[in-house]
Amino acid sequence: MDLLRHLAFFVTVAEERHFGRAAHRLGMAQPPLSQGLRRLENRLGVALFDRGPGGVAPTAAGRDLLPRARALLEDADALGRAARRHAEAAQVLRIGVVPDLGPRASARLATRARAAAGRRTTLRVGPTVGLVDAVSAGTLDVAVVAHPAVLESARAGPVVALPTAVLLPADHPAADGDGEVVLRTLRDLDLVTAPRTHAPAAHDLLLDTLDTRGRPVRAADATTPAEALALVATGAAFALTPDPDLGADGVVRRWPAGEPMPFRVRVVFRDDTPDGVVDALAAALREAAALREHG
């Protein structure tokens, strides 16, 4: 007998206290429901219901077994959902990218990953902490995240340093001309960055590096690059971005003077990530770094 199906009969009758209502809810006729419940009682060796003219009521055994039956049905549903997720994962490569890289770079990475895996690809854009957690939990196969970061159970590829440009208000004195910008000349502006919770280690390293180089900053939070750009446009802040396309009216892009301030990233992945995907993503990042260094 189909034990799960008959347990569903048991639970539904117990909840409805009436064979007719239970049959209607299950989308079946009443006689097969009654026969199925009898078969279940014979299988278990106990009567599950007291039957009367006014309906049915669980016996003592029925009341004791009802929570167990519900738990088995819930576990079976959970098993089915988990199996479907695994089946979908075998057909879809799930990748994640930090928003700092920008839409064009994210799309390029998704295209490279798709070509390497030979399967449909989905893309999630999110903060480093969330992406690492998702890879560790198995809801993402691979992600490009900021470095350094706590990797949990994820594995990691080599670190790639992406050059960053300075975005500053067009009416700021440092925006005059086409030369490089000395960050000390921006001491009247906050540095707009993603919130520390998005990538604590990378956030702290950036501020510590600036402090070591004689440019202590006040950090202003922006959850997306678009928010950061808007803050720069207001004249209140400057930003460091690896995205060559990020810009707007009222905002000027310059290279920073002195030692570079790269945005470091790396690929994090699972042991079962399809062969070639990690190498393809790392190669795309290295290509982007080389283009920006010479652009």
C-alpha positions as CSV (number, residue, x, y, z in Angstrom):
1,M,0.0,0.0,0.0
2,D,1.0,3.6,-0.5
3,L,1.6,4.4,3.1
4,L,2.0,8.2,2.7
5,R,-1.2,8.4,0.7
6,H,-3.1,6.5,3.3
7,L,-1.6,8.6,6.1
8,A,-2.9,11.6,4.3
9,F,-6.4,10.0,4.4
10,F,-6.0,9.5,8.1
11,V,-4.9,13.1,8.8
12,T,-7.6,14.6,6.6
13,V,-10.4,12.6,8.2
14,A,-9.1,13.4,11.7
15,E,-9.2,17.1,10.8
16,E,-12.6,17.1,9.1
17,R,-14.3,14.6,11.5
18,H,-16.4,13.5,8.6
19,F,-15.8,11.1,5.7
20,G,-17.8,13.1,3.2
21,R,-16.0,16.4,3.9
22,A,-12.6,14.7,3.9
23,A,-13.3,13.0,0.6
24,H,-14.3,16.3,-0.9
25,R,-11.1,18.0,0.4
26,L,-9.0,15.1,-1.1
27,G,-10.9,15.3,-4.4
28,M,-12.0,11.7,-4.3
29,A,-15.2,9.6,-3.7
30,Q,-16.1,8.6,-0.2
31,P,-16.1,4.8,-0.6
32,P,-12.4,4.6,-1.7
33,L,-11.5,6.9,1.2
34,S,-13.3,4.6,3.7
35,Q,-11.7,1.5,2.1
36,G,-8.2,3.1,2.2
37,L,-8.6,4.0,5.9
38,R,-9.6,0.4,6.7
39,R,-6.5,-0.9,4.9
40,L,-4.4,1.5,6.9
41,E,-6.0,0.3,10.2
42,N,-5.3,-3.3,9.2
43,R,-1.7,-2.4,8.3
44,L,-1.2,-0.7,11.7
45,G,-3.2,-3.3,13.7
46,V,-5.3,-0.6,15.5
47,A,-8.6,1.2,15.0
48,L,-7.9,4.9,14.3
49,F,-11.5,6.1,14.5
50,D,-14.7,5.5,16.3
51,R,-17.4,5.7,13.6
52,G,-20.9,7.0,14.5
53,P,-24.0,8.5,12.8
54,G,-22.7,12.0,13.6
55,G,-19.3,11.5,12.1
56,V,-16.0,10.1,13.3
57,A,-13.7,10.8,16.1
58,P,-10.1,9.5,16.7
59,T,-9.6,6.7,19.1
60,A,-7.0,6.9,21.8
61,A,-4.6,5.2,19.4
62,G,-5.6,7.6,16.6
63,R,-5.0,10.6,18.8
64,D,-1.5,9.3,19.7
65,L,-0.6,8.4,16.1
66,L,-2.0,11.6,14.5
67,P,1.1,13.9,15.3
68,R,3.4,11.1,14.1
69,A,1.5,10.8,10.9
70,R,1.6,14.6,10.3
71,A,5.3,14.6,11.0
72,L,5.9,11.8,8.4
73,L,3.9,13.7,5.8
74,E,5.8,17.0,6.6
75,D,9.1,15.1,6.3
76,A,8.1,13.6,3.0
77,D,7.1,17.1,1.7
78,A,10.5,18.4,2.9
79,L,12.3,15.5,1.2
80,G,10.5,16.2,-2.0
81,R,11.3,19.9,-1.9
82,A,15.0,19.2,-1.2
83,A,15.1,16.6,-4.0
84,R,13.6,19.2,-6.4
85,R,16.2,21.7,-5.4
86,H,19.0,19.2,-6.1
87,A,17.4,18.4,-9.4
88,E,17.2,22.1,-10.3
89,A,20.8,22.7,-9.2
90,A,22.0,20.0,-11.5
91,Q,20.5,21.9,-14.4
92,V,21.3,25.5,-13.3
93,L,24.5,27.1,-12.2
94,R,23.9,29.6,-9.5
95,I,26.4,32.4,-9.2
96,G,26.7,35.5,-7.0
97,V,28.5,38.8,-7.5
98,V,29.1,41.8,-5.3
99,P,27.4,44.9,-6.6
100,D,30.7,46.9,-6.6
101,L,31.7,45.3,-9.9
102,G,28.7,46.9,-11.8
103,P,26.1,45.5,-14.2
104,R,28.4,45.1,-17.2
105,A,31.1,43.1,-15.3
106,S,28.4,41.0,-13.6
107,A,26.9,40.1,-16.9
108,R,30.3,39.2,-18.3
109,L,31.0,36.9,-15.4
110,A,27.6,35.2,-15.8
111,T,28.3,34.7,-19.5
112,R,31.7,33.2,-18.8
113,A,30.4,30.9,-16.1
114,R,27.5,29.7,-18.4
115,A,30.0,28.9,-21.2
116,A,32.3,27.0,-18.8
117,A,29.4,25.0,-17.2
118,G,27.4,24.4,-20.3
119,R,24.2,25.0,-18.4
120,R,21.7,27.8,-17.7
121,T,22.9,30.3,-15.2
122,T,21.2,32.4,-12.6
123,L,22.8,35.5,-11.0
124,R,22.4,36.9,-7.5
125,V,23.9,40.3,-6.7
126,G,24.5,40.8,-3.0
127,P,27.0,41.6,-0.2
128,T,30.0,39.5,0.5
129,V,28.8,38.1,3.8
130,G,25.5,36.9,2.3
131,L,27.2,35.4,-0.8
132,V,29.7,33.5,1.3
133,D,27.0,32.2,3.5
134,A,25.0,31.1,0.4
135,V,27.9,29.2,-1.1
136,S,28.6,27.5,2.3
137,A,24.9,26.6,2.6
138,G,24.7,25.3,-1.0
139,T,22.1,27.8,-2.3
140,L,24.8,29.3,-4.6
141,D,27.5,27.3,-6.4
142,V,30.1,30.0,-6.8
143,A,30.4,33.7,-6.1
144,V,32.8,36.6,-6.6
145,V,33.3,38.4,-3.3
146,A,35.4,41.1,-1.7
147,H,38.7,40.1,-0.1
148,P,39.4,39.6,2.7
149,A,36.4,37.8,4.0
150,V,35.6,34.9,6.5
151,L,35.0,32.0,4.1
152,E,33.1,29.6,6.5
153,S,33.1,26.2,4.6
154,A,33.6,27.7,1.1
155,R,36.8,27.3,-0.8
156,A,38.5,30.2,-2.5
157,G,40.5,31.0,-5.6
158,P,43.4,33.5,-6.0
159,V,42.9,37.2,-5.1
160,V,42.6,39.6,-8.0
161,A,43.2,43.3,-7.5
162,L,40.9,45.5,-9.5
163,P,42.0,49.2,-9.9
164,T,39.7,51.7,-8.5
165,A,38.9,55.2,-9.7
166,V,38.0,58.2,-7.5
167,L,34.5,59.6,-7.9
168,L,34.2,63.2,-6.5
169,P,31.8,66.1,-6.8
170,A,32.4,68.1,-10.0
171,D,32.4,71.3,-8.1
172,H,35.1,70.2,-5.7
173,P,38.5,72.0,-6.2
174,A,40.3,68.6,-6.7
175,A,38.1,68.0,-9.7
176,D,39.8,70.7,-11.8
177,G,42.0,69.4,-14.6
178,D,42.6,65.9,-15.8
179,G,45.3,64.7,-13.4
180,E,45.4,62.2,-10.6
181,V,43.8,63.2,-7.3
182,V,45.7,63.2,-4.1
183,L,43.3,61.7,-1.5
184,R,44.5,64.1,1.2
185,T,42.9,66.9,-0.8
186,L,39.5,65.3,-0.2
187,R,39.8,65.7,3.6
188,D,36.6,67.7,3.7
189,L,34.6,64.8,2.2
190,D,33.3,61.6,3.7
191,L,34.2,58.3,2.0
192,V,31.1,56.6,0.9
193,T,31.3,52.8,1.1
194,A,29.0,49.8,1.5
195,P,28.0,49.2,5.2
196,R,30.5,47.4,7.3
197,T,28.1,44.5,7.7
198,H,28.4,43.7,4.0
199,A,32.1,42.8,4.2
200,P,33.5,43.6,7.6
201,A,37.1,42.6,7.0
202,A,37.4,44.4,3.6
203,H,35.8,47.5,5.0
204,D,38.2,47.6,8.0
205,L,41.2,47.0,5.8
206,L,40.2,49.9,3.5
207,L,39.8,52.4,6.3
208,D,43.0,51.2,8.0
209,T,45.0,51.5,4.8
210,L,43.8,55.1,4.3
211,D,44.6,55.9,7.9
212,T,48.1,54.4,7.5
213,R,48.7,56.6,4.4
214,G,47.8,59.7,6.3
215,R,44.2,60.0,5.0
216,P,41.9,59.1,7.9
217,V,38.3,59.2,6.7
218,R,34.7,59.3,8.0
219,A,32.8,56.5,6.4
220,A,29.3,57.2,5.0
221,D,27.2,54.1,4.3
222,A,25.5,53.4,0.9
223,T,23.9,50.0,0.4
224,T,24.2,50.1,-3.4
225,P,26.6,51.8,-5.9
226,A,23.7,53.9,-7.1
227,E,23.2,55.3,-3.5
228,A,27.0,56.0,-3.3
229,L,26.9,57.8,-6.6
230,A,24.0,60.0,-5.4
231,L,25.9,60.9,-2.2
232,V,28.9,61.9,-4.3
233,A,26.7,64.0,-6.5
234,T,25.3,65.9,-3.5
235,G,28.9,67.2,-2.8
236,A,29.1,65.4,0.6
237,A,31.4,62.5,-0.2
238,F,33.8,60.8,-2.6
239,A,33.9,57.1,-3.6
240,L,36.4,54.5,-4.8
241,T,34.9,52.3,-7.4
242,P,36.2,49.4,-9.6
243,D,33.2,49.9,-11.9
244,P,34.4,51.7,-15.0
245,D,30.8,52.6,-16.0
246,L,29.7,54.2,-12.7
247,G,29.2,57.9,-13.2
248,A,26.6,60.7,-13.4
249,D,26.2,64.3,-14.1
250,G,27.8,66.3,-11.4
251,V,30.4,63.6,-10.7
252,V,34.0,63.5,-11.9
253,R,36.1,60.4,-12.3
254,R,39.8,60.6,-11.6
255,W,42.6,58.1,-10.8
256,P,44.0,58.3,-7.3
257,A,47.6,59.6,-7.0
258,G,50.3,57.5,-5.3
259,E,50.1,53.9,-4.4
260,P,47.0,52.2,-5.9
261,M,43.9,51.5,-3.7
262,P,42.6,48.3,-5.5
263,F,39.3,46.6,-4.8
264,R,40.4,43.0,-4.1
265,V,38.1,40.1,-5.1
266,R,38.3,36.4,-5.3
267,V,36.1,33.5,-6.4
268,V,34.6,31.4,-3.6
269,F,33.1,28.0,-4.5
270,R,31.9,24.6,-3.4
271,D,33.7,21.3,-3.9
272,D,31.0,20.2,-6.4
273,T,31.2,23.4,-8.5
274,P,31.4,22.3,-12.2
275,D,34.9,21.9,-13.6
276,G,36.2,25.0,-15.3
277,V,33.8,27.5,-13.8
278,V,36.2,28.9,-11.1
279,D,39.0,29.2,-13.6
280,A,36.8,31.0,-16.1
281,L,35.6,33.5,-13.5
282,A,39.2,34.1,-12.3
283,A,40.4,34.6,-15.8
284,A,37.6,37.1,-16.5
285,L,38.5,39.0,-13.4
286,R,42.2,39.1,-14.3
287,E,41.3,40.3,-17.8
288,A,39.2,43.1,-16.3
289,A,42.1,44.1,-14.0
290,A,44.5,44.3,-16.9
291,L,42.2,46.3,-19.1
292,R,41.6,48.9,-16.3
293,E,45.3,49.2,-15.5
294,H,45.9,50.1,-19.1
295,G,42.7,52.0,-19.8
